[in-house]
């Protein structure tokens, strides 16, 4: 995050500066204009497309409406894009790359509308909401005022609402509803099929004599909690992201299993060996365009291959490694099944069993999604792996 950088501008003949925040890693804008309710959506769209940031000084709710108007203009298909769909037979990989490019361009354009917040996380605009708690959760304390895109700010507020409300986990809601409360920047377990797989897979017998499991990449802590609910006496959960560790700590303390789960900040594996090692790595081998995409995109499959290659040193001889992985990357042309099998062979592991489930999130059924063809075929698998 670029909150350690500053951004400067001229306003009413006076030079101003503030901290700059961007979870997407966008550098401070060089061109910036002051705008209020008199600015039209068409003029704002032209400026945003030209790389000019807009610092809003008008009514906050009007800024939200302007952002929606900009989104409509961005999302309106151009004649060129419609023509290209008719004229060319594109591969799924081409479609994915074009989709990612369009997403990046969309985010950059919509990110040009900026809001100034005080050091106390307050917005000095008419009809501005109270964002103090949401920003405190996402950013922590700050020493001075800062500029942030309205789009990111609304994401922070939305994440705060999810954190308050929580995500219902049916697999753990037998007699009483159990919710996971995701923090800003930590992947939310709204795709519950992978949780069901971990909850249903048969536990390796060696856990009876060696009741210890590792959860690699703990995230919200949900898989550690599921393992603990299944009676595993000791789970060591790891992550490098402090946000994830704080989120997991919060959720684990809300559960009845805090005594069974230990959190550790480290890359992949803790020291020692376990009877069961679980990992749900990012599913798509591509470069994330922001810190928030780190749970979805795994550059060069670094986490996946790192997990597999470390099993020989951390898995007990009769233990199992559970790899939870979608095959969406295969349908997008990002990774082949043969490549995955080759990594299994290189790591010295064999497939004991494979449990499959079809995703049931909304995008699977959305035929307007550019990736619909691939998503409609997607299967999420729990690969039960053992040492050869």
MIVO-483167 format. One record per residue: x, y, z of N, C-alpha, C, O in turn. Coordinates in steps of 0.05 Angstrom, whole numbers, padded with zeros to 5 digits, always signed. Layout:
XYZXYZXYZXYZ...
END
This chain:
+00017-00024+00000+00000+00000+00000+00018+00025+00000+00038+00025+00013+00009+00045-00016+00026+00069-00019+00019+00091+00000+00021+00114-00007+00011+00085+00025+00003+00105+00044+00027+00121+00054+00024+00141+00068+00052+00111+00049+00075+00126+00057+00083+00147+00037+00103+00161+00041+00069+00149+00015+00074+00169-00006+00055+00192-00003+00034+00189+00009+00062+00215-00013+00045+00238-00011+00036+00248-00039+00049+00241-00059+00015+00263-00039+00005+00274-00064+00000+00304-00059-00010+00312-00038+00007+00321-00079+00005+00349-00076-00014+00361-00097-00017+00350-00119-00026+00384-00091-00043+00398-00110-00046+00427-00103-00040+00436-00080-00055+00443-00122-00061+00471-00118-00091+00475-00116-00106+00464-00131-00099+00491-00095-00127+00496-00091-00130+00524-00080-00120+00531-00059-00145+00541-00095-00150+00569-00087-00123+00584-00082-00121+00600-00064-00104+00577-00100-00079+00591-00098-00060+00582-00076-00039+00594-00072-00067+00560-00063-00051+00550-00041-00042+00522-00047-00057+00506-00059-00017+00516-00041-00006+00489-00045-00014+00471-00021-00010+00478+00002-00025+00448-00028-00034+00429-00007-00019+00402-00012-00010+00397-00034-00018+00386+00009-00008+00359+00006-00021+00341+00027-00030+00350+00048-00022+00315+00021-00034+00295+00039-00021+00268+00033-00008+00265+00012-00025+00250+00051-00016+00222+00046-00033+00211+00023-00055+00219+00018-00022+00192+00009-00036+00178-00013-00040+00149-00006-00020+00135+00001-00064+00139-00008-00070+00111-00002-00081+00098-00028-00098+00108-00041-00069+00074-00033-00079+00058-00056-00072+00029-00051-00049+00021-00052-00092+00013-00046-00088-00016-00043-00080-00029-00070-00068-00051-00070-00086-00015-00092-00078-00026-00118-00050-00019-00125-00040-00027-00146-00036-00004-00108-00008+00003-00113-00005+00024-00134+00017+00028-00145-00027+00039-00139-00025+00061-00159-00008+00084-00147-00013+00092-00124+00010+00094-00162+00027+00116-00153+00010+00142-00151-00010+00145-00164+00019+00161-00134+00005+00186-00132+00001+00200-00159+00020+00201-00175-00022+00210-00164-00029+00222-00190-00013+00248-00193-00009+00263-00174-00004+00252-00218+00011+00277-00224-00007+00300-00232-00001+00323-00228-00030+00293-00245-00049+00313-00253-00074+00310-00236-00086+00289-00234-00083+00333-00224-00105+00332-00206-00121+00358-00208-00109+00380-00208-00147+00356-00210-00164+00380-00211-00184+00379-00188-00191+00357-00178-00194+00402-00180-00214+00404-00159-00241+00405-00173-00245+00419-00193-00261+00391-00163-00287+00390-00175-00309+00389-00154-00304+00381-00131-00333+00398-00162-00356+00397-00144-00381+00388-00160-00378+00376-00181-00404+00395-00149-00429+00385-00161-00435+00396-00189-00453+00386-00203-00420+00416-00198-00424+00427-00224-00411+00410-00246-00416+00415-00270-00394+00392-00239-00380+00376-00258-00399+00355-00271-00412+00341-00256-00399+00354-00297-00417+00334-00310-00402+00307-00312-00378+00305-00311-00418+00286-00315-00407+00259-00317-00390+00257-00342-00369+00243-00342-00399+00268-00365-00383+00267-00389-00356+00280-00387-00336+00269-00396-00356+00303-00374-00330+00317-00370-00312+00301-00351-00288+00299-00356-00324+00290-00330-00308+00274-00311-00297+00249-00325-00274+00242-00320-00313+00237-00342-00304+00213-00356-00280+00219-00375-00261+00204-00376-00282+00242-00389-00260+00250-00406-00234+00254-00390-00213+00245-00398-00237+00268-00368-00213+00273-00351-00201+00247-00340-00177+00243-00341-00219+00229-00331-00209+00204-00320-00195+00187-00341-00174+00175-00335-00206+00187-00365-00193+00172-00387-00166+00183-00395-00149+00169-00404-00164+00210-00391-00139+00223-00399-00118+00222-00376-00095+00232-00380-00125+00210-00353-00106+00207-00332-00106+00230-00312-00087+00234-00297-00128+00246-00312-00130+00268-00293-00147+00260-00269-00170+00253-00273-00136+00261-00245-00151+00254-00221-00169+00278-00214-00163+00301-00219-00191+00271-00200-00212+00291-00193-00215+00290-00163-00225+00270-00152-00208+00311-00150-00211+00313-00121-00238+00326-00115-00242+00350-00122-00256+00311-00103-00283+00320-00100-00287+00338-00076-00279+00332-00053-00301+00361-00080-00307+00380-00059-00337+00385-00056-00345+00403-00041-00353+00370-00071-00382+00374-00069-00396+00356-00050-00383+00346-00031-00421+00351-00055-00437+00333-00038-00428+00304-00041-00423+00295-00064-00425+00290-00019-00414+00263-00020-00433+00244-00036-00423+00228-00052-00459+00246-00031-00477+00228-00046-00477+00234-00075-00481+00216-00092-00472+00259-00083-00469+00265-00111-00444+00253-00123-00443+00245-00146-00423+00251-00106-00399+00237-00115-00404+00208-00121-00394+00196-00140-00420+00195-00104-00427+00167-00108-00443+00164-00135-00438+00145-00150-00461+00182-00140-00476+00181-00164-00458+00186-00189-00462+00173-00210-00439+00203-00186-00420+00208-00207-00404+00183-00213-00399+00176-00236-00395+00169-00192-00380+00144-00195-00397+00124-00210-00386+00109-00227-00422+00122-00204-00440+00103-00218-00443+00111-00247-00444+00094-00265-00444+00137-00253-00446+00146-00280-00420+00140-00296-00421+00132-00319-00398+00143-00283-00372+00135-00295-00372+00106-00301-00362+00097-00322-00381+00089-00283-00382+00060-00287-00399+00053-00311-00391+00035-00326-00421+00066-00314-00438+00060-00337-00424+00067-00363-00427+00052-00383-00409+00088-00364-00394+00095-00388-00371+00076-00393-00366+00069-00416-00358+00068-00372-00336+00048-00375-00347+00021-00386-00334+00009-00403-00370+00013-00375-00380-00014-00381-00395-00015-00408-00402-00036-00417-00401+00008-00420-00415+00008-00445-00397-00003-00467-00375+00008-00472-00405-00025-00480-00387-00037-00500-00382-00019-00524-00401-00007-00534-00357-00017-00532-00351-00001-00555-00357-00017-00581-00359-00041-00580-00360-00002-00603-00365-00016-00628-00342-00034-00636-00346-00055-00648-00318-00026-00628-00294-00042-00635-00295-00069-00620-00289-00090-00632-00303-00068-00594-00303-00093-00579-00325-00112-00589-00322-00136-00589-00349-00100-00597-00370-00117-00607-00362-00129-00634-00368-00153-00639-00348-00114-00650-00339-00124-00676-00319-00146-00673-00319-00165-00688-00301-00143-00653-00280-00163-00649-00292-00190-00641-00281-00211-00648-00313-00189-00625-00326-00214-00616-00338-00228-00639-00339-00253-00640-00348-00213-00659-00361-00226-00682-00341-00236-00702-00345-00256-00716-00318-00222-00704-00299-00228-00725-00278-00249-00718-00266-00260-00736-00273-00254-00692-00251-00271-00685-00260-00293-00666-00277-00289-00648-00249-00317-00670-00253-00339-00652-00230-00339-00632-00208-00347-00638-00236-00330-00608-00215-00326-00588-00214-00351-00570-00234-00363-00564-00189-00357-00561-00185-00378-00542-00194-00368-00514-00196-00344-00510-00198-00387-00496-00205-00380-00469-00182-00363-00456-00188-00346-00439-00158-00370-00463-00135-00354-00452-00136-00326-00462-00131-00307-00447-00142-00322-00488-00145-00295-00499-00167-00280-00485-00164-00256-00478-00189-00293-00481-00212-00280-00468-00205-00273-00439-00212-00251-00430-00190-00290-00425-00182-00284-00398-00163-00260-00397-00167-00242-00381-00144-00260-00415-00125-00237-00415-00138-00211-00422-00132-00190-00410-00157-00212-00441-00171-00187-00448-00189-00179-00425-00193-00155-00420-00201-00198-00411-00218-00192-00388-00202-00179-00366-00211-00159-00354-00178-00190-00361-00161-00178-00340-00152-00150-00347-00151-00132-00330-00146-00146-00373-00138-00119-00382-00161-00100-00379-00157-00077-00370-00185-00108-00386-00208-00091-00384-00214-00084-00354-00221-00062-00348-00211-00104-00337-00214-00100-00308-00194-00079-00298-00201-00061-00282-00169-00082-00307-00148-00063-00298-00154-00035-00307-00152-00016-00292-00162-00032-00332-00168-00006-00343-00193+00006-00329-00194+00030-00324-00212-00011-00324-00237-00001-00310-00230+00009-00282-00239+00030-00274-00214-00007-00268-00206+00001-00241-00191+00027-00241-00194+00045-00224-00173+00031-00261-00157+00055-00262-00175+00079-00268-00171+00100-00256-00193+00076-00286-00211+00099-00294-00229+00106-00270-00231+00130-00264-00242+00087-00258-00260+00093-00236-00245+00102-00211-00256+00114-00193-00219+00095-00210-00203+00104-00187-00194+00133-00188-00179+00142-00170-00202+00147-00208-00193+00175-00212-00209+00195-00195-00202+00218-00192-00232+00186-00184-00248+00203-00168-00239+00201-00139-00242+00179-00126-00228+00222-00127-00215+00221-00101-00230+00235-00079-00245+00254-00085-00226+00226-00055-00238+00238-00031-00216+00244-00011-00197+00228-00008-00218+00266+00003-00198+00272+00024-00210+00265+00051-00233+00271+00057-00194+00250+00067-00202+00242+00094-00183+00255+00114-00159+00258+00108-00193+00262+00137-00176+00274+00158-00161+00252+00172-00165+00228+00167-00142+00260+00189-00127+00240+00204-00145+00224+00223-00137+00202+00231-00168+00234+00228-00187+00219+00245-00207+00203+00228-00227+00193+00239-00200+00199+00203-00217+00184+00184-00245+00196+00182-00265+00183+00185-00246+00222+00177-00271+00237+00174-00271+00251+00147-00250+00259+00137-00294+00253+00135-00297+00266+00109-00312+00292+00113-00335+00292+00122-00300+00314+00106-00312+00341+00109-00328+00349+00085-00322+00369+00072-00348+00332+00078-00366+00338+00056-00395+00336+00065-00401+00321+00084-00413+00350+00051-00441+00347+00057-00451+00319+00053-00443+00305+00034-00467+00309+00071-00480+00283+00070-00459+00260+00069-00464+00239+00058-00436+00265+00081-00416+00244+00082-00422+00225+00105-00430+00234+00127-00419+00199+00101-00424+00180+00123-00401+00179+00143-00380+00190+00139-00407+00167+00166-00386+00162+00186-00370+00138+00178-00380+00115+00179-00345+00142+00170-00328+00121+00160-00306+00114+00180-00288+00098+00173-00306+00126+00203-00283+00124+00221-00276+00095+00229-00253+00087+00227-00296+00080+00237-00290+00053+00245-00281+00035+00222-00262+00019+00225-00294+00039+00199-00287+00023+00176-00258+00028+00167-00243+00010+00161-00250+00054+00167-00223+00061+00159-00202+00053+00180-00180+00046+00174-00210+00055+00205-00192+00047+00227-00186+00017+00225-00164+00008+00229-00206+00001+00217-00203-00028+00214-00185-00034+00190-00168-00052+00191-00188-00019+00169-00173-00025+00144-00146-00013+00144-00126-00026+00136-00143+00012+00154-00118+00026+00152-00103+00030+00178-00078+00034+00178-00117+00027+00200-00104+00033+00226-00101+00063+00231-00112+00079+00215-00087+00070+00251-00084+00099+00257-00066+00112+00236-00049+00100+00225-00072+00137+00231-00056+00152+00211-00048+00179+00224-00061+00189+00242-00026+00190+00214-00015+00214+00226-00025+00240+00214-00021+00261+00226-00038+00239+00190-00047+00263+00178-00069+00256+00158-00076+00233+00154-00080+00276+00145-00101+00272+00125-00090+00257+00101-00066+00255+00097-00108+00245+00086-00099+00229+00063-00120+00230+00041-00144+00235+00046-00111+00225+00017-00129+00222-00006-00132+00193-00013-00113+00177-00012-00156+00185-00021-00162+00157-00029-00183+00158-00050-00200+00176-00050-00183+00139-00068-00204+00138-00088-00231+00132-00075-00232+00116-00056-00252+00144-00085-00278+00138-00074-00285+00109-00077-00298+00097-00060-00277+00097-00099-00282+00069-00104-00270+00051-00083-00283+00033-00073-00245+00057-00076-00232+00041-00054-00246+00047-00028-00250+00028-00012-00253+00072-00023-00265+00079+00003-00292+00064+00006-00298+00055+00028-00307+00062-00015-00332+00047-00014-00327+00017-00009-00343+00004+00004-00306+00007-00020-00298-00020-00014-00291-00025+00015-00298-00045+00026-00278-00005+00027-00271-00007+00056-00296-00007+00072-00299-00023+00091-00315+00010+00065-00341+00011+00080-00356-00015+00076-00368-00025+00095-00356-00026+00052-00370-00051+00047-00358-00074+00062-00372-00091+00073-00331-00074+00064-00317-00095+00079-00324-00093+00109-00326-00114+00122-00327-00069+00118-00334-00065+00146-00362-00077+00152-00366-00089+00173-00380-00074+00133-00407-00085+00137-00406-00115+00137-00420-00128+00153-00390-00127+00119-00387-00156+00119-00374-00166+00145-00382-00187+00156-00355-00150+00155-00342-00158+00180-00362-00157+00203-00361-00175+00221-00380-00138+00204-00400-00137+00225-00420-00160+00222-00427-00173+00241-00430-00163+00198-00451-00183+00193-00441-00211+00194-00454-00229+00205-00417-00216+00182-00406-00243+00181-00417-00259+00158-00438-00252+00146-00404-00281+00152-00412-00300+00131-00421-00326+00144-00405-00338+00158-00445-00334+00140-00455-00358+00152-00441-00382+00140-00437-00385+00116-00432-00400+00158-00418-00425+00150-00436-00448+00156-00437-00458+00179-00452-00458+00136-00471-00480+00142-00457-00505+00153-00469-00519+00170-00432-00510+00145-00419-00535+00154-00415-00535+00185-00411-00556+00197-00415-00511+00197-00410-00509+00226-00435-00499+00240-00433-00491+00264-00458-00499+00227-00482-00488+00239-00503-00509+00244-00526-00507+00237-00494-00531+00258-00512-00553+00264-00534-00545+00283-00558-00546+00276-00528-00536+00307-00548-00529+00327-00549-00498+00331-00569-00488+00342-00528-00484+00322-00528-00455+00326-00512-00443+00302-00491-00453+00295-00523-00421+00292-00510-00409+00268-00482-00400+00275-00477-00387+00295-00463-00406+00257-00436-00398+00261-00428-00380+00237-00432-00387+00214-00416-00358+00243-00408-00339+00222-00377-00334+00224-00365-00334+00245-00366-00330+00200-00338-00321+00198-00339-00291+00191-00355-00283+00174-00323-00276+00204-00323-00247+00200-00297-00238+00186-00276-00234+00199-00298-00236+00159-00274-00229+00144-00266-00200+00149-00283-00182+00151-00240-00195+00150-00229-00168+00152-00223-00158+00125-00221-00173+00105-00220-00131+00123-00213-00119+00098-00186-00130+00088-00167-00131+00102-00186-00138+00062-00162-00148+00051-00157-00178+00054-00137-00189+00045-00176-00192+00067-00174-00221+00072-00197-00234+00056-00220-00226+00059-00190-00254+00041-00210-00267+00023-00233-00279+00040-00229-00294+00059-00257-00271+00032-00281-00280+00046-00290-00307+00037-00289-00313+00014-00298-00325+00056-00306-00352+00049-00334-00354+00038-00350-00370+00048-00341-00337+00018-00367-00338+00007-00371-00362-00011-00394-00370-00017-00349-00373-00022-00351-00397-00037-00348-00421-00018-00326-00431-00014-00370-00430-00008-00369-00450+00014-00363-00478+00006-00361-00496+00023-00361-00483-00021-00358-00512-00029-00332-00523-00019-00331-00547-00012-00311-00507-00017-00285-00518-00008-00286-00524+00022-00272-00542+00031-00302-00509+00036-00306-00515+00065-00320-00542+00069-00313-00558+00086-00340-00547+00052-00354-00572+00053-00336-00596+00048-00338-00617+00061-00318-00593+00029-00299-00614+00023-00281-00621+00047-00277-00644+00053-00270-00600+00059-00253-00605+00083-00269-00616+00106-00258-00631+00122-00294-00609+00108-00310-00620+00130-00318-00649+00125-00324-00663+00145-00318-00657+00100-00328-00684+00094-00306-00705+00088-00312-00729+00090-00282-00696+00081-00261-00715+00074-00254-00733+00098-00253-00723+00120-00250-00759+00093-00242-00777+00116-00215-00770+00127-00196-00766+00112-00213-00768+00153-00188-00761+00166-00169-00785+00165-00177-00808+00168-00143-00780+00161-00123-00802+00161-00121-00814+00189-00123-00801+00209-00118-00841+00189-00118-00855+00214-00095-00848+00232-00097-00850+00257-00073-00838+00220-00049-00832+00236-00055-00809+00256-00040-00805+00275-00076-00794+00251-00083-00773+00270-00090-00784+00298-00088-00769+00318-00098-00809+00299-00104-00821+00325-00079-00822+00343-00081-00818+00367-00056-00827+00331-00031-00828+00347-00015-00803+00345+00002-00797+00363-00019-00787+00324-00004-00762+00321-00024-00740+00314-00026-00732+00291-00039-00730+00334-00062-00712+00329-00053-00683+00324-00060-00665+00339-00038-00678+00302-00029-00651+00295-00033-00647+00265-00027-00664+00249-00043-00623+00259-00047-00615+00231-00036-00587+00226-00034-00571+00244-00028-00582+00201-00019-00556+00193-00040-00544+00173-00050-00558+00156-00046-00519+00177-00063-00504+00158-00046-00483+00145-00039-00463+00158-00039-00487+00119-00020-00469+00105-00035-00447+00091-00051-00453+00072-00031-00422+00099-00046-00400+00088-00073-00397+00102-00094-00403+00090-00073-00389+00127-00096-00391+00144-00119-00373+00135-00142-00380+00139-00114-00350+00123-00136-00332+00115-00153-00324+00138-00144-00313+00158-00179-00328+00135-00198-00321+00156-00197-00340+00180-00208-00334+00201-00184-00363+00177-00183-00383+00198-00204-00404+00195-00205-00422+00212-00220-00403+00175-00243-00421+00173-00235-00451+00171-00247-00468+00185-00214-00457+00156-00207-00486+00154-00195-00496+00180-00199-00519+00186-00180-00480+00194-00169-00488+00220-00193-00494+00239-00192-00513+00254-00213-00477+00238-00236-00481+00256-00251-00507+00248-00260-00522+00266-00253-00512+00223-00267-00537+00214-00251-00561+00223-00263-00580+00233-00224-00560+00220-00208-00583+00229-00210-00587+00259-00212-00609+00269-00210-00565+00274-00213-00567+00303-00240-00578+00311-00243-00593+00330-00261-00571+00296-00288-00580+00302-00290-00610+00297-00308-00624+00307-00272-00621+00280-00272-00650+00275-00255-00665+00295-00251-00690+00292-00245-00652+00315-00232-00666+00337-00202-00666+00336-00190-00680+00353-00189-00653+00317-00160-00653+00316-00150-00635+00339-00157-00612+00342-00132-00647+00355-00125-00634+00380-00107-00610+00377-00109-00591+00392-00090-00610+00356-00071-00588+00352-00070-00580+00323-00063-00597+00306-00075-00555+00317-00072-00545+00290-00053-00521+00291-00058-00502+00306-00032-00521+00274-00015-00498+00272-00021-00485+00245-00018-00497+00224-00031-00460+00246-00040-00446+00222-00020-00424+00216-00012-00408+00233-00011-00422+00190+00009-00403+00183-00001-00384+00161-00020-00390+00146+00012-00361+00161+00007-00341+00140+00029-00320+00142+00040-00316+00163+00035-00307+00119+00054-00285+00119+00040-00258+00121+00052-00238+00128+00014-00257+00115-00001-00232+00115-00011-00226+00143-00027-00242+00155-00003-00203+00154-00011-00196+00182-00041-00192+00183-00053-00198+00204-00053-00181+00162-00082-00178+00162-00096-00204+00165-00115-00207+00180-00086-00225+00151-00098-00251+00153-00095-00262+00181-00114-00274+00192-00072-00259+00193-00067-00270+00220-00085-00256+00240-00096-00269+00258-00089-00230+00237-00107-00215+00255-00135-00224+00252-00150-00227+00271-00143-00228+00227-00170-00237+00221-00175-00265+00232-00195-00270+00245-00156-00283+00227-00159-00311+00237-00160-00311+00268-00176-00326+00279-00144-00295+00281-00144-00293+00310-00172-00285+00320-00182-00296+00339-00183-00265+00307-00210-00255+00314-00231-00277+00312-00247-00281+00330-00230-00291+00289-00251-00312+00284-00247-00336+00302-00266-00348+00312-00221-00344+00306-00216-00367+00324-00225-00361+00352-00235-00379+00366-00220-00337+00361-00229-00330+00389-00259-00329+00391-00270-00333+00413-00273-00325+00369-00303-00325+00369-00313-00354+00371-00336-00359+00379-00296-00373+00362-00304-00401+00362-00299-00414+00389-00290-00401+00408-00304-00440+00390-00299-00455+00415-00273-00471+00414-00268-00489+00430-00256-00463+00394-00232-00480+00389-00206-00465+00392-00185-00474+00381-00205-00443+00406-00181-00426+00408-00158-00442+00420-00135-00438+00413-00164-00460+00439-00142-00475+00452-00129-00495+00434-00107-00504+00439-00143-00502+00412-00132-00523+00394-00115-00511+00371-00101-00526+00357-00117-00485+00367-00105-00473+00343-00083-00453+00351-00088-00435+00367-00060-00456+00339-00038-00438+00343-00032-00423+00316-00030-00436+00295-00029-00397+00318-00024-00381+00294+00006-00374+00293+00018-00368+00313+00017-00375+00269+00046-00370+00265+00051-00355+00240+00041-00362+00218+00066-00333+00242+00073-00317+00218+00098-00329+00206+00120-00325+00216+00094-00343+00184+00117-00355+00170+00109-00361+00142+00085-00361+00135+00128-00366+00125+00123-00373+00097+00117-00403+00095+00135-00419+00099+00093-00410+00088+00084-00438+00085+00086-00454+00110+00068-00452+00127+00107-00470+00114+00107-00491+00135+00120-00481+00161+00139-00466+00161+00108-00491+00184+00122-00488+00209+00143-00510+00212+00145-00527+00194+00158-00510+00233+00177-00531+00237+00163-00557+00245+00141-00556+00256+00176-00579+00239+00165-00605+00247+00148-00618+00226+00147-00609+00203+00134-00639+00234+00118-00655+00215+00090-00658+00227+00085-00656+00251+00071-00663+00208+00043-00666+00216+00031-00690+00203+00041-00699+00182+00009-00700+00214-00006-00722+00202-00024-00713+00180-00031-00728+00163-00032-00687+00181-00049-00676+00161-00040-00648+00155-00036-00632+00174-00037-00641+00130-00030-00614+00121-00050-00605+00100-00054-00618+00080-00063-00583+00106-00084-00572+00089-00075-00546+00076-00063-00529+00090-00081-00543+00051-00074-00518+00037-00095-00512+00016-00103-00529+00000-00105-00487+00016-00124-00477-00004-00110-00453-00018-00117-00430-00011-00092-00458-00036-00076-00436-00048-00093-00420-00068-00114-00429-00076-00084-00396-00076-00097-00382-00098-00099-00400-00122-00081-00415-00128-00121-00398-00136-00127-00418-00157-00117-00411-00185-00114-00429-00201-00111-00385-00190-00104-00378-00217-00075-00369-00218-00067-00350-00204-00058-00382-00235-00030-00374-00237-00026-00349-00254-00019-00351-00278-00031-00326-00242-00028-00301-00256-00020-00280-00236-00022-00284-00212-00010-00257-00245+00000-00236-00228-00024-00219-00217-00039-00209-00233-00026-00216-00191-00048-00199-00180-00042-00170-00187-00019-00162-00187-00063-00155-00192-00060-00127-00198-00062-00110-00173-00059-00085-00174-00068-00122-00150-00070-00107-00125-00065-00127-00102-00065-00151-00106-00060-00115-00079-00056-00132-00055-00081-00149-00049-00079-00171-00039-00104-00138-00055-00129-00151-00049-00134-00176-00067-00150-00193-00060-00120-00178-00089-00123-00201-00107-00104-00224-00100-00104-00244-00115-00088-00220-00079-00069-00241-00073-00081-00268-00066-00067-00288-00068-00106-00268-00057-00119-00294-00050-00130-00308-00075-00138-00331-00073-00130-00294-00098-00141-00306-00122-00119-00314-00142-00121-00334-00155-00099-00297-00144-00078-00301-00164-00051-00308-00151-00042-00295-00132-00039-00329-00161-00013-00340-00151+00007-00338-00173+00008-00356-00190+00024-00318-00174+00043-00314-00196+00061-00339-00199+00075-00347-00181+00061-00350-00224+00078-00373-00230+00072-00397-00211+00090-00414-00208+00049-00397-00200+00041-00420-00182+00061-00423-00159+00066-00446-00151+00072-00401-00149+00092-00403-00128+00083-00416-00103+00097-00433-00092+00059-00409-00093+00049-00421-00068+00042-00450-00073+00048-00467-00056+00030-00457-00095+00022-00484-00101+00047-00502-00102+00047-00523-00089+00066-00495-00118+00090-00511-00121+00107-00511-00095+00119-00532-00089+00107-00489-00080+00121-00488-00055+00109-00507-00035+00123-00520-00020+00082-00508-00034+00068-00526-00016+00075-00555-00023+00082-00571-00006+00073-00562-00049+00079-00590-00057+00107-00598-00052+00112-00620-00042+00126-00580-00058+00154-00588-00054+00162-00590-00025+00182-00604-00019+00148-00578-00007+00154-00579+00021+00142-00602+00036+00148-00607+00059+00125-00617+00023+00111-00639+00036+00130-00661+00046+00126-00673+00067+00150-00667+00030+00168-00689+00037+00183-00683+00063+00191-00702+00077+00186-00658+00071+00200-00651+00096+00181-00647+00119+00190-00646+00142+00154-00645+00114+00136-00638+00135+00112-00656+00139+00096-00653+00158+00109-00676+00121+00087-00695+00124+00097-00721+00135+00116-00732+00125+00083-00731+00156+00090-00757+00167+00085-00779+00146+00068-00776+00129+00101-00801+00147+00100-00822+00126+00072-00832+00119+00066-00837+00096+00055-00835+00139+00028-00845+00134+00007-00823+00134-00017-00828+00135+00016-00798+00134-00002-00776+00135-00013-00769+00108-00007-00781+00087-00030-00748+00107-00042-00739+00082-00040-00709+00080-00041-00694+00100-00036-00700+00055-00038-00671+00049-00063-00667+00033-00068-00680+00013-00079-00647+00042-00104-00641+00028-00100-00615+00012-00097-00593+00024-00100-00617-00014-00097-00594-00031-00125-00587-00042-00136-00603-00057-00135-00564-00035-00161-00555-00045-00156-00536-00069-00144-00515-00066-00165-00544-00093-00158-00530-00117-00181-00531-00137-00192-00553-00142-00187-00509-00149-00205-00508-00172-00190-00514-00197-00166-00509-00200-00205-00526-00217-00192-00531-00243-00199-00509-00263-00195-00513-00287-00208-00486-00254-00215-00463-00272-00191-00456-00288-00193-00449-00312-00167-00456-00276-00142-00449-00291-00138-00467-00315-00127-00458-00335-00147-00492-00313-00143-00510-00336-00162-00503-00359-00153-00504-00382-00186-00494-00353-00204-00486-00374-00197-00459-00386-00205-00453-00409-00182-00443-00371-00173-00417-00381-00147-00419-00396-00137-00400-00407-00135-00443-00396-00109-00446-00410-00085-00436-00395-00064-00431-00406-00089-00433-00368-00067-00422-00351-00050-00445-00340-00027-00440-00333-00062-00468-00338-00047-00491-00327-00061-00517-00337-00085-00517-00340-00046-00537-00343-00057-00562-00353-00058-00583-00331-00044-00580-00311-00075-00603-00334-00076-00624-00314-00049-00640-00314-00040-00650-00294-00037-00641-00338-00011-00655-00340+00010-00640-00324+00027-00653-00312+00009-00614-00324+00028-00598-00308+00025-00603-00279+00044-00607-00264-00001-00604-00270-00006-00609-00242+00004-00637-00233+00016-00640-00212-00001-00656-00250+00008-00683-00244+00039-00685-00244+00050-00699-00228+00052-00670-00261+00081-00669-00262+00092-00657-00236+00112-00667-00225+00078-00637-00225+00087-00626-00199+00083-00646-00177+00099-00647-00159+00061-00661-00178+00058-00683-00158+00081-00702-00159+00093-00709-00138+00089-00710-00183+00111-00729-00187+00137-00718-00177+00152-00731-00163+00143-00692-00183+00167-00680-00175+00169-00677-00145+00190-00678-00133+00145-00673-00132+00145-00670-00103+00146-00697-00088+00148-00698-00064+00144-00719-00103+00145-00745-00091+00119-00752-00076+00120-00766-00056+00096-00743-00087+00071-00749-00074+00053-00764-00094+00056-00762-00118+00034-00780-00083+00015-00795-00100-00013-00786-00092-00018-00776-00070-00032-00791-00110-00060-00784-00106-00073-00807-00092-00076-00829-00104-00082-00803-00067-00096-00824-00052-00126-00824-00061-00138-00845-00064-00136-00801-00065-00164-00798-00073-00169-00769-00082-00153-00752-00076-00191-00765-00096-00198-00738-00104-00228-00735-00100-00244-00749-00112-00236-00715-00084-00264-00709-00079-00271-00684-00095-00256-00664-00094-00293-00684-00109-00301-00662-00126-00328-00650-00118-00345-00664-00107-00331-00624-00124-00357-00611-00120-00359-00588-00140-00339-00575-00147-00383-00584-00150-00388-00562-00169-00393-00536-00153-00408-00536-00134-00379-00515-00161-00385-00489-00148-00414-00481-00153-00426-00488-00173-00425-00465-00134-00452-00456-00137-00455-00426-00133-00476-00416-00126-00433-00411-00137-00434-00382-00135-00448-00370-00160-00451-00384-00180-00455-00345-00158-00472-00333-00179-00458-00332-00206-00472-00334-00227-00432-00328-00207-00419-00325-00233-00420-00351-00250-00418-00349-00274-00424-00374-00237-00427-00398-00252-00451-00397-00272-00450-00409-00293-00472-00382-00264-00496-00381-00279-00499-00355-00295-00519-00351-00309-00480-00337-00293-00482-00311-00306-00470-00313-00334-00446-00313-00338-00488-00315-00354-00479-00319-00382-00467-00293-00394-00455-00294-00415-00470-00270-00380-00458-00246-00389-00429-00243-00380-00414-00226-00390-00420-00260-00362-00393-00260-00352-00375-00269-00375-00379-00290-00387-00354-00254-00382-00336-00262-00404-00323-00289-00399-00315-00303-00419-00321-00298-00374-00309-00324-00368-00330-00346-00363-00323-00366-00351-00354-00341-00372-00376-00360-00366-00371-00388-00377-00377-00407-00363-00360-00390-00401-00355-00417-00413-00337-00434-00394-00343-00457-00389-00316-00421-00385-00297-00435-00367-00310-00440-00340-00307-00462-00328-00324-00420-00329-00336-00423-00302-00357-00445-00302-00360-00459-00282-00372-00448-00324-00393-00468-00325-00382-00496-00323-00397-00515-00316-00356-00500-00329-00344-00527-00328-00328-00531-00303-00319-00554-00298-00324-00511-00287-00306-00511-00264-00315-00532-00244-00338-00536-00238-00295-00545-00233-00298-00564-00210-00278-00557-00189-00254-00553-00195-00286-00557-00164-00268-00553-00142-00262-00581-00130-00280-00597-00125-00236-00587-00126-00228-00613-00117-00212-00611-00091-00198-00592-00087-00215-00632-00075-00197-00636-00053-00181-00661-00060-00190-00683-00060-00155-00655-00066-00136-00676-00073-00124-00687-00047-00111-00673-00032-00129-00713-00041-00117-00726-00018-00090-00738-00028-00090-00757-00043-00069-00727-00018-00042-00734-00027-00027-00748-00005-00029-00741+00019-00011-00768-00012+00006-00782+00007+00035-00784-00005+00038-00781-00029+00054-00789+00012+00081-00792+00003+00084-00819-00012+00073-00839-00003+00100-00819-00033+00105-00844-00048+00124-00862-00032+00130-00884-00041
END
